[in-house]
């Protein structure tokens, strides 16, 4: 599997990469097929969600992707009653947010290693605890901080009759 584009997590005013996909749990619990079309090997799920922790609770605040109907996805298209933010009450689990410089790149999922990882443990959308794990330091002054995907293949969306829909 190709390295994947992470979700975005806003935490204490900072934008972090989030190497987890809480919206996938929503679709699984609801018994729904995700309505997204994938256009890149670096984005098999077909969307990037923006999440925010507010008062110890996880909220979905944005979504960027293309629906299988060829419409641009947004929060209102998935949650019409909650067009600005949705409390992620369906999500329980631990997420990881890499921080610092890249130590080792792996071209698979979210496997790359950075100087540290920040973890968030959630129960029904509520933060139970957070912690950080130090993975080492980079001797490279030129390495960028944070998570990055090194390569992606983008595919044009085409109809069954060969007409380009992009």
C-alpha positions in Angstrom: 0.0 0.0 0.0 1.2 3.5 -0.8 1.9 6.0 2.0 -1.5 7.7 2.7 -2.4 11.4 3.1 -3.3 11.9 6.7 -6.4 13.5 8.2 -5.9 16.9 9.8 -6.3 17.4 13.6 -6.6 20.8 15.1 -5.3 20.6 18.7 -4.5 23.5 21.0 -4.5 25.8 18.0 -2.0 23.7 16.0 -2.7 21.7 12.9 -1.4 18.2 13.2 -1.5 15.2 10.9 -3.7 12.4 12.2 -2.8 8.9 11.1 -6.2 7.4 11.8 -9.5 7.5 10.0 -12.3 8.0 12.6 -15.0 8.5 9.8 -14.4 4.9 8.7 -15.7 3.8 12.0 -18.9 5.8 11.4 -19.5 4.0 8.1 -18.7 0.6 9.6 -21.1 1.1 12.6 -23.9 2.4 10.4 -23.4 -0.4 7.9 -22.8 2.0 5.1 -20.4 1.9 2.1 -18.3 5.1 2.1 -19.7 7.3 -0.6 -16.3 8.5 -1.8 -14.5 8.0 -5.1 -10.7 7.6 -4.8 -8.5 9.5 -7.2 -5.1 8.8 -5.8 -3.1 5.8 -4.6 -2.1 8.1 -1.7 -5.8 8.5 -0.7 -7.5 5.1 -1.0 -10.4 6.3 1.3 -11.2 9.1 -1.2 -11.4 12.0 1.3 -9.4 14.0 3.9 -11.2 14.9 7.0 -10.5 17.9 9.3 -11.0 17.2 13.0 -10.8 19.4 16.1 -10.5 18.7 19.8 -12.7 21.2 21.6 -13.2 20.9 25.4 -11.9 17.3 25.3 -14.3 16.2 22.6 -13.5 15.2 19.0 -15.4 16.9 16.2 -15.4 16.5 12.5 -15.2 20.0 11.1 -14.6 19.6 7.4 -14.3 17.1 4.6 -12.5 17.3 1.3 -13.2 14.7 -1.4 -15.3 13.6 -4.3 -18.5 11.6 -3.9 -19.2 8.6 -6.2 -21.9 10.9 -7.7 -19.0 13.2 -8.9 -20.2 15.9 -6.5 -17.7 17.6 -4.3 -18.1 16.3 -0.7 -18.5 18.6 2.2 -19.7 18.2 5.8 -23.3 19.1 4.8 -23.4 16.5 2.1 -22.7 13.8 4.7 -24.4 15.3 7.8 -27.1 17.7 6.5 -28.3 18.5 10.1 -24.7 19.4 11.2 -23.1 21.4 8.4 -20.5 23.1 10.6 -19.2 20.3 12.9 -20.2 16.8 14.1 -19.4 15.3 17.4 -17.6 12.0 16.7 -19.6 10.0 19.3 -19.1 6.9 17.2 -15.3 6.9 17.6 -13.4 5.0 20.3 -9.8 4.2 19.8 -6.3 5.7 19.7 -5.0 8.1 17.1 -1.4 9.0 16.3 -0.1 12.4 15.2 3.6 12.4 14.1 5.6 15.5 15.1 9.1 16.7 14.3 11.4 15.8 11.5 11.1 12.6 9.5 13.5 9.9 10.7 12.5 7.1 8.3 10.2 7.1 5.4 8.1 4.0 4.6 6.0 3.9 1.4 3.1 2.2 3.2 0.0 3.5 5.0 1.1 5.7 7.9 4.3 3.8 8.8 6.8 6.6 8.4 8.7 7.4 11.6 9.1 11.0 12.9 11.0 12.4 15.9 8.0 11.9 18.2 4.4 10.7 18.1 1.5 12.3 20.0 -1.3 9.9 20.9 -4.9 10.6 21.7 -7.1 8.0 23.3 -10.9 8.4 22.7 -13.9 6.8 24.2 -17.2 7.6 22.3 -15.5 10.8 21.0 -14.3 12.0 24.4 -10.5 12.3 25.0 -9.5 10.0 27.8 -5.8 10.8 27.7 -3.0 12.1 25.6 0.7 11.3 25.6 3.8 11.6 23.5 6.5 9.1 22.6 10.0 10.2 21.6 11.4 8.2 18.6 14.8 9.9 18.3 16.2 13.0 16.7 17.1 13.9 13.2 20.6 15.1 12.4 19.3 16.7 9.2 18.7 20.4 9.6 17.0 20.5 6.2 14.3 18.0 6.9 10.8 19.5 7.2 8.7 19.1 10.4 5.6 17.0 10.3 4.1 14.4 8.1 4.4 14.4 4.3 3.5 11.9 1.5 6.5 11.6 -0.8 4.6 10.3 -3.9 1.1 10.0 -5.2 -0.5 8.7 -8.4 -3.6 10.7 -9.4 -6.2 9.1 -11.7 -8.8 10.9 -13.8 -12.4 9.8 -13.0 -14.0 8.4 -16.2 -17.5 7.1 -16.9 -18.0 3.5 -18.0 -18.4 4.8 -21.6 -14.9 6.4 -21.5 -16.1 10.0 -21.1 -13.9 12.0 -18.9 -15.9 13.3 -15.9 -13.1 15.4 -14.3 
